[in-house]
């Protein structure tokens, strides 16, 4: 398969043109988001949806997150990632398959329906995780484009995926909220440096390869600015697979948590990685024949089965 987004090959970083649409559907009145929201996602590469879930549903999700974080021994060991230098949990991967509650959330029409519209296809979960940034000790996630890693290390062919971050605690300007560079999704910034074998073992704690160079980052930030969407629990931040994003550390006493769901188009299933010999494990990137999500409607508390 031709590599139309080559990265980690050249000695210098460069901006390549995006060869894929951002919104893969024409808007119509039966779309799950407004025409203004679709236009914003196309222009800025992200969108914030408020008040999708009831207070009871939010409390239901928060209770599940506390249960998962409180008993990591009950989870698949390799999916639990701790902070560098401590035993604090940073992320729990493949969480939609380990938690019926998060699995139900991923299938919910209010999320999967928007993903299907924006990607113009049936969708499946490429990656899921519960992200936790504890008070005082939560470390940063450095600037990166998800697609660059998913393309080079997982074999995602095209930019036809998106992420949804469902806030499970209030995100304030102070506790390390997600930061995005709006408009940065319009070009593909290549990275420099050959990828080490089994890079994921290090990168899930602190990424050092597949990160953009500072000069290019500064250029993007000066051109587009930086936004940090905040919101109450239950808010949903949707962002394009290629937008440049990251987050600061959390030195406040207020923890930050979110359920992170990556929807990929069924037609965009993974191929062989474009930059490494061995793909990352299944718990990070779903491989094989994808199973399309069947959207489910109604309150999250209903139809949750073990």
Buried (B, 14 or more C-beta within 10 A) or exposed (E): EEEBBBBBBEEEBEBEEBEBBBBBBEBEEEBBBEEEBBEBBBBBBBBBBEEBBEEEBBBBBBEBBEEBBEEBEEBBEEBBBBBEEEEBBBBBBBBBBBBBBBBBBBBBBBBBBBBBBBBBBBBBBBBBBBBBBBBEBBBBBBBBBBBBBBBBBBBBBBBBBBBBBBBBBBBBEEBBBBBBBBBBBBBBBBBBBEBEEEBBEEBBBBBEBBBBBEEBBEBBBEEBEBBBBBBEBBBBBBBBBBBBBBBBBBEBEBBBBBBBBBBBBBBBBBBEBBBBEEBBBEBBBBBEEBEEBEBBEEBBBEEBEE
